Amino acid sequence: MLQFVDLRQETPVKRNTDKRKGDFKEIYKDYITNKATEQSSRCSQCGVPFCQIHCPLGNNIPDWLKLTAEGRLKEAYEVSQSTNNMPEVCGRICPQDRLCEGNCVIEQSGHGTVTIGSIEKYITDTAWDKGWVKPFKVKKELKQSVGIIGAGPAGMACAEELRKSGYQVTIYDRYDRPGGLLIYGIPNFKLEKFVVERRTNLLKETGIKFVQNFEVGKDNTLYELKEKHDAILISTGVYKAREINIPGHNLKNIFPAMEFLTASNKKGLGDKVKLFDDGTLNAEGKNVVVIGGGDTAMDCVRTSVRQKAKSVKCLYRRDRENMPGSAREVGNAIEEGVDFVWLTSPKTFIGSSKVDAVEVNKMKLGEPDSSGRRRPEIDVGSEYKIPADLVIKSLGFDPENLPKLFNAEELVVSQWGTIKIDLKSMQTNIDGVFAAGDIVRGASLVVWAIRDGRDAATQIEKYLQKKVEVKKSVEAA
């Protein structure tokens, strides 16, 4: 260990830009064993590991880096998966530059961070290849059952933890495949779908049941579902796209980001997608304008490049330093030919029936707002037009109206539409109904969803154990 003074930081090699623009495969090559061992040895094994503190899951990063440096990969995997239900996913899509790697002590000292995410990916992929990842065996089956609404990372993490304790778990999801945003929202060049599918298949082998194409409120109300189970977890995520209400917003060929990404991902999975096949949601040969500066916007611009768009422009109202998305993803997009139009905000969508151009205002940065970033202000008289055949809105996500959708008007939500919970018990105002993930905290990271799912499992287990104790005391009386 402690090799950071003599060994320089090396990330896995990226595939050639021209080649990676032509397909949807992951852009980073895998570490070879020698490189993973070498880069792990750069860890300073500091007394207070900031990488671990700044990981939402509190992953034991220094421990599995040390084990990797020593060539003890199976033990490294065991340590990694003990705190993380999807380490192979987090290693690929976590914004490590904002979390563990961005807070690495040797990064702060100017030696370049330990490449934690790439090593995490290497450890887990090796574990899958070697057959070390096996379905766990339930030691004692319990009669109590839990229904989980939403097969995304929060729901699956909670399901796994509860199943380990022996509970009967059923996950209900409105889509035809489990995985949520991992399947339909994140492009293959960041997360190939087999990675998600093998994880969900593993969960099925443990006895977790998945019910797909199931809509709560339509197939069963929340209360009808509650009658079938001893506890319920709501982990639907947030999918309602934020609108941009400017003149021309009703023109054709203006779409929310998730609609565009879902069409592309479904096509990649071999599905028939009418709006893609007829060219509507296909960027090929088009001038594409993406509005937004987060990670979803980066997914949209990079997908457009791979669909052979004529041009791809990303409009963002602040500058590069103030973008909310991963700096690494922005860099990848620039390498792939995306034109970032900084300090620019749309004013009007122009066209007769479909969009032909976007009229924009130039912006300037004023004083910092509540987020700490400088507030964008319109530079008066700076309007100009950008040609556009396809506009993709990536302005964030809001919760759907779940009390109405679930036929459960009593379900209390916050002023933002997220579900209100008791922060200690994670229970909603309805007894036995819990909530976790983005539907509680708002649109956030996959790693936070996994953390919330694990925490929810702990609280649900406490609730179910208490029910058993009360039942026993009543029977004894």
N, C-alpha and C positions, 0 to 999 in steps of 0.2 A: 504494500500500500504506500501512500504518500508520494506517488511518482509524478505528481502534477508539476513539480519544478523542472523535471527533465523531459517529460513527455508532453508534447503539445496536444491540444484538443483535435480530435478527428471525428467528424460525423460520417455516417454511412454514405457511400457514393450515390449521387443522384443519377438516374438514367439520363442519357442524352436528351436535351430539350426538344429537338425536332422529333425524336422517336416517341417521347412521352406525350407530346401534343397529339400524336396520331392514334392513341388508344386510351383506355380507361384503367390501365394497370397502375398499381402503386408506384410512386416515382422513386422511392428510395430502395436501393439494393440492400440485401441483408448483410449484417456484420458477418465476417468470417470469425471463427472461434478465437483465433489469435488476437484480432482487433478488439473483440468484446472483452477478452481477458485483460488486454493492455489498457483499454480505456477505463475499465472498472478500477484498475489499480491507481488511477489518478485521484480517487476519492481521498480526502484528507482525514476522514474518520473523525471529524470535529466533535468536541464534547457536546455542543448544542447544535444538532443538525437542522439547519434552517430548511433544507429540502423537505424533511419529514414534517416540520411544523407547517410549511406552506402547502402540503398535500392535503386536500379535503379528507382523504381516507386515512391519513396518518401512516402511510406505507413505511415499512421498516427499510428504507432505501439504503442507508449505509451498510446494513447487515447483508442484504442480498448483493450489493456491490462487492463486498469483501469475499463472499462465497464464490462469486463469479470470477474474481481475480485469482482465487485459489483453484479454479477449475471444478468446483463442487456445484455443478449446475442444477442437479436434481434438488439439492437442499436449497439453493437460491430460489428455485421455482416454488418450493413448499412455503418459504418465507413470504414470497411475493403474493401468492394466492391466498394466504391466510388472512389478509386484510382487504383483498380486492377480488370481487367476483368476476371481473373481466379484465385482467391485466393485459391481455393481448389487444384489447380494444383501446384501453387508456394509453398504452405505449405508442399507438398509432395516431390517435386524434386529440389527446390532451394538449392544451397550449402550454407545453412545458416551459416555454420562454417567459410565461407569466406566473408560473407556479414553482415547481421544484427546481428546475434548472435556473430560472431567473433569480432564485434566492440562494443558490449554491454559494458556499463560503469562498471557494477558490475563484468563482466568477467575480465576486465582489473584490477579491484581491488582485484581479487583473490577469489571472492565468487561464481564463476560459473555462466555462462550466463543464462538469462531468456530463456526458451525453446520456442522461438517465432514461429518457423515453426510449431511445434506440436500444439500450441494453435491456430494458424491461420487455420490449418486443422480442428481442433475441432470445431471452431466457424462456419466455412462454412458448414461442414458436418451436424452440428446441424441445420443450416438454411435450408438445403435441406430436412432433415428428418421432420422438423416442417412445411414445405410448405411455408417458408418465401421467397424462391427464385421464383420469378414469371417473366414472360416475360413483359418487359416494354411496355407501350402504346405510340405510336407516336402521339404527339399532333397535328402536322400539316404536312401532306404529301406534299413533294416537287416533282416537275417534273424531276429535274436533277438526273442523275444516275451516279454511279461509278462502274467500273469493277475492281475487285481485283484478281490478279493472284497469287494463292497460299493460301491454306486453313490451314496454320499453325497458330501459336499464334500471329504473327505480323498481318497477314491478317485478322484473326477473331477479334482481338482487334480493328483494324481500322474500320472494318465493323460495329461492335457494336456501336462505337462512332458516326459514320456517320448516322447510322440508327436512333439513338436517336434524331438526328437533323432533321429527316424526309426525308433524301435522299433515293433514290431507289438503293439498293446495290445487286450486283451479284458477287459471288466468284467462280472463275474458278480454278479447280484443276485436275492434271493429274492422281491422284489415285482414287480408287473406294470408299474411305471414307474420310471425312474431318478430319483434325487434324494434318496432316503432321507427323513430328517426334514424336509428342505426341502419335500417334496411332501406327506407324510402327517402330519407333526407340527406344522407351523407354520400357523396359520390365514391365510386370504386377506387379512384386514384388516391383517396385517403384511407378508405376502409373497404377492402374487397369483401363481397357478401358471403363468401364461404366461411370467413372468420366468425361472422355472426351466426350463420346457420349451424356450424359445428357446435357452438356453445348452446344454442337452443335445443339441439338434438341431445346434447349431454343432459340437459335439465329434464327432457322428456324421459330419458332412461332412468332417472332417479324416481320417477313416479309423479312428477308434476304434470297436470293435465292442461292442455291449451285448447280453448274454444275460440276459433277464429270466425270472422264475419258476424260478430255478435255486437249488437248495439244496445247499450243500456238505455232504457226509456222506450225502445221499440220492441226488442225481443223479451225483455223483462224490465220492470221498473227497478229502481234502487232498492225499494222495500221488498219486492218479490225476490230479488237476489239475496237480500239480507235474511229472508226466511230459509234459504237453502244452506246458509253458512253460519258459523259461530262468530265470525268477524269478517269485515270487508275492508280492503284497502283501495282507495282511489288514487291511481297514479297515471292519469291520462296524458300528462304533458300539456303543453299549450300550442295550439295549432292555428288559431284565428289570426290571419295576417292583418297587420296595421295598414290602414289606408292612407293615401295621400290625396287630400281633397283640394285639387287645383283644377282650373278649367281644362276640359278635355279628358278627365280621368275615366270617363265612360267609353272612350274610343276602343275599338277592337285592337288586338295584339298587345294589350297591356295586361300582364299576369303577375300574380303573387309568386314569390320565390319557390314555395313548397310545391306549387302546381307544376312549375317548370322542372324542378329537381325530381319530383315523384315520377313524372312521365319518362325522364331520362333513365332513372334507376329501374323502373319497371321494364323498359325496353332492354336494358342490360341483363335483366333476369329472364328474358325470353318471352315476356308477355306481349300480347297485342295491345297497342295503345293508339286508339283512333286519332287523337289530336296530334300525336307525334307522327304517325304514318301519313297523315294528310298534309304535314308540313307546318301546322299551326304552332306547335310547341317544339319545333326543330329549328335550331339557330343557323343551319347550313345556308351560306350565301347571303346572310342578313347583316345589316348594321344593328348590333345589339347594344342597348344601353341598360346598365344595371344601376339601380339607385340604392345606395347604402354602403356602409363601411365595416360591417361585422363579418364573422366567419361564414355565415350563410351567403353573403354577397360574394365572398371569395369563391365559394363552391359554385355559384352561378356563373361568374366570369370564366372560371377555368373549365367548366362544363361546356360553355359556349365555344371556347377555343377548340375543344376536342370535337365538337359538332361541326367544325369548319365554318364558323361565322366569317363574314366578310371583314367585319371590324368589331372589336369589343371595347366599350368604354365604361368605366366605373365612375359614377358621379358621387362625390362625397363632400359634405359641406364644411368640413374642417381640413387640416393638413395631414400629412402622413404621420407625424409624431402624435397626433391626437386621435388616431383611428382606434376603435374599440376591438377590432379583430386581431388575430395573431400576426405579429410582425413577420414571422416565418412564412405564413401563407401569402401575405402581401408580396414578399420577395419572390416566392414561387410564381405568383401570377405575373409579376413584371417580367420575369425570365421567359415566360411563355407568350409574351407579346400583348398583354392587356394594357390598355392606355388608361391610366388613372388621371381623372380631371379633378384635381384637388380644389378645395375652396369654391365649390360650385353647387348650386341648389336648383332643382327644377321649378320653373314658374308656371309653364303652360305646356300641355300636350297639344300638338298641332296636327290636324288632319280632318278629312271630311267624314269618312266612316271608320277608317283605321288610322292608327298613328303613323305620321310621316316624319315628324321631327319633335324634338324637345327644346322648348325655349328655356334658357337657364339664366340665373343671376350669378355673377361672381360674388364671393363672400369675403369678408375680412374678419379676423378674430378679435373679440373684445375681451372683457374681464372674465375670469373663470366663473363657471356656474356651480351648482351644488355637487356635480360629479368631480369637480376639480379641473375639468377641461375648459379651455377658453371658449366663451360663447360666440357662435358664428353670427355675424350681422351682415345684412345685404349691402353691397356696394352699389348705391343708387346710380341708375343709368348705365349699368354694365351688361345689359341683356344681349344674348346672342343665341343662335340656333345650332343644334346638333342633329344631323340626320338620324332617323331611327325607324327600323322596320319591326323591331321587337323590343319592348320595354319590360324589364323585370323589376318588380318592387321588392326590396329586401330591407324593410324598415323595422323588423322585429315582429314578435308574436304576442298576442293577448289570449287570455283564457276564453273558451266558449262559455255560454250560459248554461253551466252544468245543472243548476237546480231545475231549469226548464227542460233540458235534454233528458235528465234522469227521472222526470216526474216526481221530483222531491223538492218542492218549493221551500220546505223548512230548512234545507241545507244552507247554512250561513256562509256568505262569501265576503271578502274584503271590498274596499272601495275600488280596487283594481280588478275585481272579478275572480281573484284567486281564492281557493278554499281556506277558510279560517280554521285553524286548529289550536288546541292547547299545546303550547310549545314543549311542555314537559312530556305529556302522554301521547302527543301526535294524533289525538282523537278529535274528530269534528264535534259539532253540537249534537249529533245523532249518536246515541249509545252504540258502541261496537263498530262504528264506521271511522276509519282512519284515513289519512291522506299524506302523500309524500311526493317529492320531486318537484318538477316545474309547476305543477298545478297548485303548489303551495308557495314556492319561492319566486315564481315567474321564470321566464326563459333563462336558462343557465347552462352549465356545462354537464357533460355526461358523468364526469367524476363526482360531481355534487349529487346527481340523481342516484348513483350507486350508494353513496354515503347515506342519503336520506332513506333509501330502501332498506339498508342494513339497520339503521336506527329504528325504522318503523317495525321491522321484524322483532326487535327487542321489546318494544312497547306492546305489540300485539300479543307476544308470548306472555308477558306479565298480565295482560288483561284476561287471556284465556285461562291461565293458571288460577287467577283469582276467582273466575267463574266456577272452576272445578271445586275450589275450596269452599265457596259459598254453598254449592250444591251438596257437598258432603256434610257440612254443618247443619243444613236444613233437614237432610235425611236422618242425621243422628238425633236431631231434636224430635 
